[in-house]
C-alpha cells in the first residue's frame, strides 16, 4: 500500500481525506483544517493520492479531470503536505472499519483527520463523514467534517465546476476554484498560421482523454513562462476557418518571443470572449483576432490591477 518514514509515523499525522480534483474552495477548507491542526499540535500534514481513480475500477468511467495528477501533487506539496501514494486496488475491498484501522491508525498514525461533508470510504462507500467522526472519536482521534462552501445558493464542487467550464462560464468557475482554471500540457508543433497572422508566437496543446475540455471558443488568458505572466488569447476548438483540424488549445502569447516546442506551458483562462465560428477568409479572421487581442490585453491588465 504505502510506507511512511518512521520519523513521520512517530510524530503523528494530520490527514486530509479526499480526491481533491481542482483543489477548489471547498477542498481548501478541508486541507487548511489539517494544516492548522498539524501546526498547532506539531503533526505532519498528509494527503493520500490514489494511483488510479476509484471510479475507474468500480464503474469503468471517471469524470473529466480538472487538474493533472502532476499539478495536483505540486500544489499540495507547495501547501506543505507530505503526499503519499495510495494503491487503491489493495484497499478497495476494505470495510469502513478496516479502512480506519489499517490505513488511518496503523499506516498513518493519524491524530487529526479532516474531510468534506460528502466524504465516503470503505467498500461500496458505506462509510460517511458521520461514521468516520464517530469511529475516530472512539479511538481518541480528532475528526472534522467541513460543511459545504456556497457561492450564492450553489454548493462549490468539482461537478459544478466541470459544468461551468464546459459551458464557458469560466469566471464563475474561477471564483469556485479560488484561482484561474489552468492546464500545463506539452507544446506541440502547429502550422505557423497564427504567427503569420498576428506576429505573436502561438502554442498548440492537446487535452488528454480524461481532462475537462472547456467550451469551444476564444478566451482572454494568461501564460506563465520563466517566472512571469504574459497576457494571451486562447482559442479552444477545431479552427474551422483555417482547416478541419483536431480539437486543441491554441494560444497567442502577447509580448513574448521564443521557441516553446516540447515544453510544458501553463495556460490560465480568464474570460470567455466569443464563440468559435468560421470566417469567410483569413483576412476577416485576422481582423477579428486583432479585436480579440485588444480585449484580452485590457482584461488581463484589469486583473493585474485588481490583484
C-alpha positions as YAML, in Angstrom:
chain: A
units: angstrom
residues:
- id: 1
  name: UNK
  ca: [0.00, 0.00, 0.00]
- id: 2
  name: UNK
  ca: [2.48, 2.62, 1.23]
- id: 3
  name: UNK
  ca: [5.04, 3.04, 3.99]
- id: 4
  name: UNK
  ca: [5.60, 6.28, 5.87]
- id: 5
  name: UNK
  ca: [9.09, 7.15, 7.07]
- id: 6
  name: UNK
  ca: [9.34, 6.10, 10.69]
- id: 7
  name: UNK
  ca: [10.11, 9.67, 11.79]
- id: 8
  name: UNK
  ca: [6.80, 10.89, 10.36]
- id: 9
  name: UNK
  ca: [4.82, 7.99, 11.75]
- id: 10
  name: UNK
  ca: [6.33, 8.51, 15.20]
- id: 11
  name: UNK
  ca: [5.46, 12.21, 15.14]
- id: 12
  name: UNK
  ca: [1.86, 11.53, 14.09]
- id: 13
  name: UNK
  ca: [-0.11, 12.97, 11.20]
- id: 14
  name: UNK
  ca: [-2.95, 15.33, 10.40]
- id: 15
  name: UNK
  ca: [-4.65, 13.72, 7.42]
- id: 16
  name: UNK
  ca: [-6.81, 15.45, 4.81]
- id: 17
  name: UNK
  ca: [-9.10, 12.94, 3.08]
- id: 18
  name: UNK
  ca: [-10.48, 13.43, -0.42]
- id: 19
  name: UNK
  ca: [-9.70, 13.18, -4.11]
- id: 20
  name: UNK
  ca: [-9.14, 16.96, -4.36]
- id: 21
  name: UNK
  ca: [-9.66, 17.31, -8.11]
- id: 22
  name: UNK
  ca: [-9.28, 21.03, -8.81]
- id: 23
  name: UNK
  ca: [-8.42, 21.89, -5.19]
- id: 24
  name: UNK
  ca: [-11.35, 24.31, -5.15]
- id: 25
  name: UNK
  ca: [-12.52, 26.44, -2.21]
- id: 26
  name: UNK
  ca: [-14.38, 23.51, -0.62]
- id: 27
  name: UNK
  ca: [-11.26, 21.35, -0.82]
- id: 28
  name: UNK
  ca: [-9.16, 24.17, 0.58]
- id: 29
  name: UNK
  ca: [-11.36, 24.28, 3.70]
- id: 30
  name: UNK
  ca: [-10.61, 20.58, 4.32]
- id: 31
  name: UNK
  ca: [-6.91, 20.97, 3.57]
- id: 32
  name: UNK
  ca: [-6.46, 24.11, 5.65]
- id: 33
  name: UNK
  ca: [-8.08, 22.44, 8.67]
- id: 34
  name: UNK
  ca: [-5.48, 19.66, 8.52]
- id: 35
  name: UNK
  ca: [-2.69, 22.20, 8.09]
- id: 36
  name: UNK
  ca: [-3.89, 24.30, 11.03]
- id: 37
  name: UNK
  ca: [-4.05, 21.34, 13.41]
- id: 38
  name: UNK
  ca: [-0.74, 20.00, 12.17]
- id: 39
  name: UNK
  ca: [0.86, 23.30, 13.12]
- id: 40
  name: UNK
  ca: [-1.00, 23.55, 16.42]
- id: 41
  name: UNK
  ca: [-0.21, 20.00, 17.56]
- id: 42
  name: UNK
  ca: [3.17, 19.57, 15.84]
- id: 43
  name: UNK
  ca: [1.96, 16.87, 13.47]
- id: 44
  name: UNK
  ca: [2.91, 16.14, 9.87]
- id: 45
  name: UNK
  ca: [0.17, 17.16, 7.38]
- id: 46
  name: UNK
  ca: [-0.51, 14.28, 4.99]
- id: 47
  name: UNK
  ca: [-2.61, 13.71, 1.87]
- id: 48
  name: UNK
  ca: [-3.02, 10.35, 0.12]
- id: 49
  name: UNK
  ca: [-3.12, 10.35, -3.68]
- id: 50
  name: UNK
  ca: [-4.70, 7.34, -5.37]
- id: 51
  name: UNK
  ca: [-2.72, 5.57, -8.08]
- id: 52
  name: UNK
  ca: [-5.98, 5.22, -10.03]
- id: 53
  name: UNK
  ca: [-9.32, 7.00, -9.83]
- id: 54
  name: UNK
  ca: [-11.63, 4.80, -7.69]
- id: 55
  name: UNK
  ca: [-14.46, 5.13, -10.21]
- id: 56
  name: UNK
  ca: [-12.31, 3.66, -12.97]
- id: 57
  name: UNK
  ca: [-12.15, 0.37, -11.09]
- id: 58
  name: UNK
  ca: [-15.70, 0.49, -9.77]
- id: 59
  name: UNK
  ca: [-17.63, 1.64, -12.85]
- id: 60
  name: UNK
  ca: [-15.03, 1.98, -15.60]
- id: 61
  name: UNK
  ca: [-15.99, 5.64, -16.10]
- id: 62
  name: UNK
  ca: [-14.42, 8.68, -14.45]
- id: 63
  name: UNK
  ca: [-15.47, 12.34, -14.57]
- id: 64
  name: UNK
  ca: [-13.15, 14.55, -16.64]
- id: 65
  name: UNK
  ca: [-10.28, 15.83, -14.55]
- id: 66
  name: UNK
  ca: [-9.85, 19.49, -13.57]
- id: 67
  name: UNK
  ca: [-6.20, 19.12, -12.57]
- id: 68
  name: UNK
  ca: [-3.45, 16.85, -13.83]
- id: 69
  name: UNK
  ca: [-2.01, 14.47, -11.25]
- id: 70
  name: UNK
  ca: [1.38, 16.18, -11.55]
- id: 71
  name: UNK
  ca: [-0.06, 19.63, -10.93]
- id: 72
  name: UNK
  ca: [-2.24, 18.43, -8.04]
- id: 73
  name: UNK
  ca: [0.78, 16.84, -6.40]
- id: 74
  name: UNK
  ca: [2.79, 20.04, -6.81]
- id: 75
  name: UNK
  ca: [0.02, 22.24, -5.39]
- id: 76
  name: UNK
  ca: [-0.40, 20.03, -2.34]
- id: 77
  name: UNK
  ca: [3.35, 19.89, -1.77]
- id: 78
  name: UNK
  ca: [3.56, 23.68, -2.06]
- id: 79
  name: UNK
  ca: [0.84, 23.97, 0.61]
- id: 80
  name: UNK
  ca: [3.05, 21.98, 2.97]
- id: 81
  name: UNK
  ca: [1.64, 18.46, 2.71]
- id: 82
  name: UNK
  ca: [3.57, 15.23, 2.63]
- id: 83
  name: UNK
  ca: [2.00, 13.32, -0.26]
- id: 84
  name: UNK
  ca: [1.79, 9.53, -0.02]
- id: 85
  name: UNK
  ca: [0.88, 7.29, -2.95]
- id: 86
  name: UNK
  ca: [-2.04, 5.03, -2.18]
- id: 87
  name: UNK
  ca: [-2.55, 1.73, -4.03]
- id: 88
  name: UNK
  ca: [-6.32, 1.76, -4.32]
- id: 89
  name: UNK
  ca: [-6.54, -1.80, -5.65]
- id: 90
  name: UNK
  ca: [-5.09, -3.18, -2.43]
- id: 91
  name: UNK
  ca: [-7.63, -1.44, -0.24]
- id: 92
  name: UNK
  ca: [-10.78, -1.15, -2.38]
- id: 93
  name: UNK
  ca: [-12.42, -4.09, -0.60]
- id: 94
  name: UNK
  ca: [-11.67, -2.87, 2.92]
- id: 95
  name: UNK
  ca: [-14.72, -2.44, 5.12]
- id: 96
  name: UNK
  ca: [-15.13, 1.01, 6.71]
- id: 97
  name: UNK
  ca: [-13.62, -0.32, 9.96]
- id: 98
  name: UNK
  ca: [-10.67, -1.86, 8.11]
- id: 99
  name: UNK
  ca: [-10.04, 1.43, 6.31]
- id: 100
  name: UNK
  ca: [-9.86, 3.24, 9.62]
- id: 101
  name: UNK
  ca: [-7.71, 0.64, 11.39]
- id: 102
  name: UNK
  ca: [-5.32, -0.38, 8.63]
- id: 103
  name: UNK
  ca: [-4.85, 2.96, 6.93]
- id: 104
  name: UNK
  ca: [-5.61, 5.82, 9.29]
- id: 105
  name: UNK
  ca: [-4.48, 4.19, 12.53]
- id: 106
  name: UNK
  ca: [-1.79, 1.66, 11.59]
- id: 107
  name: UNK
  ca: [-0.25, 3.08, 8.40]
- id: 108
  name: UNK
  ca: [-0.61, 6.82, 9.08]
- id: 109
  name: UNK
  ca: [-0.82, 7.11, 12.88]
- id: 110
  name: UNK
  ca: [-3.40, 9.81, 12.31]
- id: 111
  name: UNK
  ca: [-4.08, 12.08, 15.27]
- id: 112
  name: UNK
  ca: [-6.30, 14.51, 13.33]
- id: 113
  name: UNK
  ca: [-8.47, 13.75, 10.28]
- id: 114
  name: UNK
  ca: [-10.25, 16.29, 8.09]
- id: 115
  name: UNK
  ca: [-12.75, 15.52, 5.33]
- id: 116
  name: UNK
  ca: [-15.63, 17.06, 3.41]
- id: 117
  name: UNK
  ca: [-19.31, 16.73, 4.31]
- id: 118
  name: UNK
  ca: [-19.84, 14.30, 1.42]
- id: 119
  name: UNK
  ca: [-16.82, 12.06, 2.02]
- id: 120
  name: UNK
  ca: [-17.34, 8.28, 1.73]
- id: 121
  name: UNK
  ca: [-14.95, 5.43, 2.43]
- id: 122
  name: UNK
  ca: [-14.77, 1.66, 2.68]
- id: 123
  name: UNK
  ca: [-16.12, -0.94, 0.26]
- id: 124
  name: UNK
  ca: [-19.15, 0.40, -1.59]
- id: 125
  name: UNK
  ca: [-18.66, 3.80, 0.05]
- id: 126
  name: UNK
  ca: [-20.60, 2.55, 3.07]
- id: 127
  name: UNK
  ca: [-18.70, 4.78, 5.47]
- id: 128
  name: UNK
  ca: [-19.53, 8.50, 5.52]
- id: 129
  name: UNK
  ca: [-18.42, 11.67, 7.26]
- id: 130
  name: UNK
  ca: [-20.59, 10.99, 10.32]
- id: 131
  name: UNK
  ca: [-19.46, 7.38, 10.82]
- id: 132
  name: UNK
  ca: [-15.85, 8.47, 10.32]
- id: 133
  name: UNK
  ca: [-16.22, 11.13, 13.01]
- id: 134
  name: UNK
  ca: [-17.89, 8.73, 15.44]
- id: 135
  name: UNK
  ca: [-15.39, 5.90, 14.95]
- id: 136
  name: UNK
  ca: [-12.33, 8.16, 15.16]
- id: 137
  name: UNK
  ca: [-13.59, 9.88, 18.29]
- id: 138
  name: UNK
  ca: [-13.87, 6.44, 19.94]
- id: 139
  name: UNK
  ca: [-10.17, 5.98, 19.23]
- id: 140
  name: UNK
  ca: [-9.17, 9.36, 20.61]
- id: 141
  name: UNK
  ca: [-8.53, 10.82, 17.14]
- id: 142
  name: UNK
  ca: [-9.86, 14.28, 16.35]
- id: 143
  name: UNK
  ca: [-12.15, 14.31, 13.33]
- id: 144
  name: UNK
  ca: [-13.53, 17.29, 11.40]
- id: 145
  name: UNK
  ca: [-16.12, 17.27, 8.65]
- id: 146
  name: UNK
  ca: [-16.31, 20.56, 6.78]
- id: 147
  name: UNK
  ca: [-19.69, 21.98, 5.81]
- id: 148
  name: UNK
  ca: [-20.32, 22.78, 2.13]
- id: 149
  name: UNK
  ca: [-18.98, 26.09, 0.85]
- id: 150
  name: UNK
  ca: [-21.58, 28.05, -1.10]
- id: 151
  name: UNK
  ca: [-21.38, 30.51, -3.96]
- id: 152
  name: UNK
  ca: [-24.76, 32.17, -3.73]
- id: 153
  name: UNK
  ca: [-27.09, 29.22, -3.21]
- id: 154
  name: UNK
  ca: [-24.89, 26.73, -5.11]
- id: 155
  name: UNK
  ca: [-22.56, 24.25, -3.43]
- id: 156
  name: UNK
  ca: [-18.98, 24.56, -4.63]
- id: 157
  name: UNK
  ca: [-17.96, 21.16, -6.00]
- id: 158
  name: UNK
  ca: [-15.83, 19.63, -8.71]
- id: 159
  name: UNK
  ca: [-19.03, 18.57, -10.50]
- id: 160
  name: UNK
  ca: [-20.37, 22.13, -10.54]
- id: 161
  name: UNK
  ca: [-17.03, 23.49, -11.77]
- id: 162
  name: UNK
  ca: [-16.89, 20.95, -14.60]
- id: 163
  name: UNK
  ca: [-20.32, 22.08, -15.75]
- id: 164
  name: UNK
  ca: [-19.31, 25.74, -15.68]
- id: 165
  name: UNK
  ca: [-16.11, 25.13, -17.65]
- id: 166
  name: UNK
  ca: [-17.94, 23.03, -20.24]
- id: 167
  name: UNK
  ca: [-20.50, 25.82, -20.73]
- id: 168
  name: UNK
  ca: [-17.92, 28.63, -20.96]
- id: 169
  name: UNK
  ca: [-18.78, 30.21, -17.59]
- id: 170
  name: UNK
  ca: [-15.10, 30.43, -16.79]
- id: 171
  name: UNK
  ca: [-15.31, 33.42, -14.47]
- id: 172
  name: UNK
  ca: [-17.76, 31.68, -12.15]
- id: 173
  name: UNK
  ca: [-15.66, 28.50, -12.33]
- id: 174
  name: UNK
  ca: [-12.60, 30.53, -11.35]
- id: 175
  name: UNK
  ca: [-14.45, 32.00, -8.38]
- id: 176
  name: UNK
  ca: [-15.27, 28.49, -7.15]
- id: 177
  name: UNK
  ca: [-11.70, 27.36, -7.71]
- id: 178
  name: UNK
  ca: [-10.25, 30.36, -5.93]
- id: 179
  name: UNK
  ca: [-7.87, 30.80, -8.87]
- id: 180
  name: UNK
  ca: [-7.93, 30.62, -12.66]
- id: 181
  name: UNK
  ca: [-8.65, 27.28, -14.31]
- id: 182
  name: UNK
  ca: [-5.41, 26.25, -15.96]
- id: 183
  name: UNK
  ca: [-3.56, 23.46, -17.73]
- id: 184
  name: UNK
  ca: [0.11, 22.90, -18.47]
- id: 185
  name: UNK
  ca: [0.32, 20.45, -21.35]
- id: 186
  name: UNK
  ca: [3.21, 19.89, -23.72]
- id: 187
  name: UNK
  ca: [3.51, 22.36, -26.61]
- id: 188
  name: UNK
  ca: [3.25, 20.62, -29.99]
- id: 189
  name: UNK
  ca: [4.18, 21.88, -33.45]
- id: 190
  name: UNK
  ca: [1.42, 23.66, -35.36]
- id: 191
  name: UNK
  ca: [1.10, 25.06, -38.87]
- id: 192
  name: UNK
  ca: [2.53, 28.52, -38.08]
- id: 193
  name: UNK
  ca: [-0.56, 30.37, -39.33]
- id: 194
  name: UNK
  ca: [-1.12, 32.14, -36.01]
- id: 195
  name: UNK
  ca: [2.32, 33.72, -36.08]
- id: 196
  name: UNK
  ca: [1.87, 34.82, -39.69]
- id: 197
  name: UNK
  ca: [-1.47, 36.44, -38.91]
- id: 198
  name: UNK
  ca: [-0.56, 38.03, -35.60]
- id: 199
  name: UNK
  ca: [3.17, 38.47, -35.36]
- id: 200
  name: UNK
  ca: [2.97, 36.70, -31.98]
- id: 201
  name: UNK
  ca: [4.03, 33.09, -31.33]
- id: 202
  name: UNK
  ca: [1.18, 30.63, -30.88]
- id: 203
  name: UNK
  ca: [1.36, 27.39, -28.96]
- id: 204
  name: UNK
  ca: [-0.69, 24.29, -29.68]
- id: 205
  name: UNK
  ca: [-1.64, 22.00, -26.80]
- id: 206
  name: UNK
  ca: [-3.82, 18.90, -26.82]
- id: 207
  name: UNK
  ca: [-6.09, 17.84, -23.98]
- id: 208
  name: UNK
  ca: [-5.57, 14.36, -22.54]
- id: 209
  name: UNK
  ca: [-8.51, 12.00, -22.93]
- id: 210
  name: UNK
  ca: [-9.64, 12.23, -19.30]
- id: 211
  name: UNK
  ca: [-9.23, 16.00, -18.92]
- id: 212
  name: UNK
  ca: [-12.09, 18.53, -18.98]
- id: 213
  name: UNK
  ca: [-12.45, 20.37, -22.30]
- id: 214
  name: UNK
  ca: [-13.71, 23.96, -21.98]
- id: 215
  name: UNK
  ca: [-16.46, 25.23, -24.25]
- id: 216
  name: UNK
  ca: [-15.18, 25.84, -27.77]
- id: 217
  name: UNK
  ca: [-14.41, 29.49, -28.32]
- id: 218
  name: UNK
  ca: [-11.95, 32.30, -27.69]
- id: 219
  name: UNK
  ca: [-10.77, 33.25, -24.19]
- id: 220
  name: UNK
  ca: [-8.78, 36.04, -22.63]
- id: 221
  name: UNK
  ca: [-5.98, 34.14, -20.91]
- id: 222
  name: UNK
  ca: [-2.55, 34.39, -19.38]
- id: 223
  name: UNK
  ca: [0.57, 32.28, -19.78]
- id: 224
  name: UNK
  ca: [3.28, 31.60, -17.20]
- id: 225
  name: UNK
  ca: [6.83, 31.50, -18.57]
- id: 226
  name: UNK
  ca: [10.12, 31.67, -16.71]
- id: 227
  name: UNK
  ca: [8.59, 33.13, -13.56]
- id: 228
  name: UNK
  ca: [6.49, 35.76, -15.37]
- id: 229
  name: UNK
  ca: [2.87, 36.04, -16.54]
- id: 230
  name: UNK
  ca: [2.07, 37.20, -20.08]
- id: 231
  name: UNK
  ca: [-1.30, 38.30, -21.49]
- id: 232
  name: UNK
  ca: [-2.66, 35.92, -24.09]
- id: 233
  name: UNK
  ca: [-5.59, 34.92, -26.28]
- id: 234
  name: UNK
  ca: [-6.60, 31.25, -26.38]
- id: 235
  name: UNK
  ca: [-8.78, 29.53, -28.95]
- id: 236
  name: UNK
  ca: [-10.19, 26.16, -27.94]
- id: 237
  name: UNK
  ca: [-11.75, 24.12, -30.71]
- id: 238
  name: UNK
  ca: [-11.13, 22.92, -34.25]
- id: 239
  name: UNK
  ca: [-10.22, 26.24, -36.01]
- id: 240
  name: UNK
  ca: [-12.89, 25.98, -38.74]
- id: 241
  name: UNK
  ca: [-11.56, 28.93, -40.79]
- id: 242
  name: UNK
  ca: [-8.04, 27.56, -41.07]
- id: 243
  name: UNK
  ca: [-8.61, 23.84, -41.54]
- id: 244
  name: UNK
  ca: [-10.53, 20.83, -40.36]
- id: 245
  name: UNK
  ca: [-8.09, 20.29, -37.53]
- id: 246
  name: UNK
  ca: [-8.20, 18.14, -34.44]
- id: 247
  name: UNK
  ca: [-9.51, 19.78, -31.29]
- id: 248
  name: UNK
  ca: [-6.83, 21.73, -29.45]
- id: 249
  name: UNK
  ca: [-5.92, 24.76, -27.39]
- id: 250
  name: UNK
  ca: [-4.10, 27.35, -29.48]
- id: 251
  name: UNK
  ca: [-2.75, 30.31, -27.54]
- id: 252
  name: UNK
  ca: [-1.32, 33.55, -28.90]
- id: 253
  name: UNK
  ca: [1.15, 34.87, -26.32]
- id: 254
  name: UNK
  ca: [1.43, 38.65, -26.32]
- id: 255
  name: UNK
  ca: [4.74, 40.43, -25.70]
- id: 256
  name: UNK
  ca: [6.76, 37.22, -25.94]
- id: 257
  name: UNK
  ca: [9.14, 35.75, -28.49]
- id: 258
  name: UNK
  ca: [10.76, 32.35, -28.18]
- id: 259
  name: UNK
  ca: [10.64, 28.67, -29.08]
- id: 260
  name: UNK
  ca: [8.46, 26.65, -26.69]
- id: 261
  name: UNK
  ca: [8.14, 23.39, -28.62]
- id: 262
  name: UNK
  ca: [8.35, 20.34, -26.40]
- id: 263
  name: UNK
  ca: [7.91, 22.30, -23.16]
- id: 264
  name: UNK
  ca: [5.02, 22.14, -20.73]
- id: 265
  name: UNK
  ca: [3.49, 25.60, -20.56]
- id: 266
  name: UNK
  ca: [0.82, 26.77, -18.12]
- id: 267
  name: UNK
  ca: [-2.20, 28.49, -19.68]
- id: 268
  name: UNK
  ca: [-4.87, 30.04, -17.43]
- id: 269
  name: UNK
  ca: [-8.29, 31.03, -18.79]
- id: 270
  name: UNK
  ca: [-9.66, 34.35, -17.52]
- id: 271
  name: UNK
  ca: [-12.79, 35.20, -19.51]
- id: 272
  name: UNK
  ca: [-14.82, 33.78, -22.40]
- id: 273
  name: UNK
  ca: [-14.75, 36.29, -25.27]
- id: 274
  name: UNK
  ca: [-16.72, 34.75, -28.13]
- id: 275
  name: UNK
  ca: [-17.86, 31.59, -29.86]
- id: 276
  name: UNK
  ca: [-15.63, 29.82, -32.35]
- id: 277
  name: UNK
  ca: [-17.01, 30.22, -35.87]
- id: 278
  name: UNK
  ca: [-15.91, 30.05, -39.49]
- id: 279
  name: UNK
  ca: [-14.85, 33.32, -41.13]
- id: 280
  name: UNK
  ca: [-15.10, 33.87, -44.91]
- id: 281
  name: UNK
  ca: [-11.32, 34.16, -45.25]
- id: 282
  name: UNK
  ca: [-8.06, 34.60, -43.31]
- id: 283
  name: UNK
  ca: [-8.19, 38.40, -43.64]
- id: 284
  name: UNK
  ca: [-11.53, 38.50, -41.80]
- id: 285
  name: UNK
  ca: [-10.14, 36.16, -39.17]
- id: 286
  name: UNK
  ca: [-7.05, 38.35, -38.75]
- id: 287
  name: UNK
  ca: [-9.18, 41.47, -38.21]
- id: 288
  name: UNK
  ca: [-11.27, 39.65, -35.58]
- id: 289
  name: UNK
  ca: [-8.18, 38.36, -33.83]
- id: 290
  name: UNK
  ca: [-6.81, 41.89, -33.59]
- id: 291
  name: UNK
  ca: [-10.02, 42.83, -31.78]
- id: 292
  name: UNK
  ca: [-9.68, 39.75, -29.54]
- id: 293
  name: UNK
  ca: [-6.12, 40.76, -28.68]
- id: 294
  name: UNK
  ca: [-7.16, 44.27, -27.66]
- id: 295
  name: UNK
  ca: [-9.95, 42.92, -25.45]
- id: 296
  name: UNK
  ca: [-7.75, 40.23, -23.92]
- id: 297
  name: UNK
  ca: [-4.98, 42.68, -23.08]
- id: 298
  name: UNK
  ca: [-7.48, 45.04, -21.45]
- id: 299
  name: UNK
  ca: [-8.97, 42.20, -19.38]
- id: 300
  name: UNK
  ca: [-5.52, 40.97, -18.35]
- id: 301
  name: UNK
  ca: [-4.44, 44.47, -17.29]
- id: 302
  name: UNK
  ca: [-7.63, 44.83, -15.22]
- id: 303
  name: UNK
  ca: [-6.92, 41.50, -13.49]
- id: 304
  name: UNK
  ca: [-3.35, 42.60, -12.73]
- id: 305
  name: UNK
  ca: [-4.57, 45.93, -11.33]
- id: 306
  name: UNK
  ca: [-7.16, 44.23, -9.12]
- id: 307
  name: UNK
  ca: [-4.74, 41.57, -7.92]
...
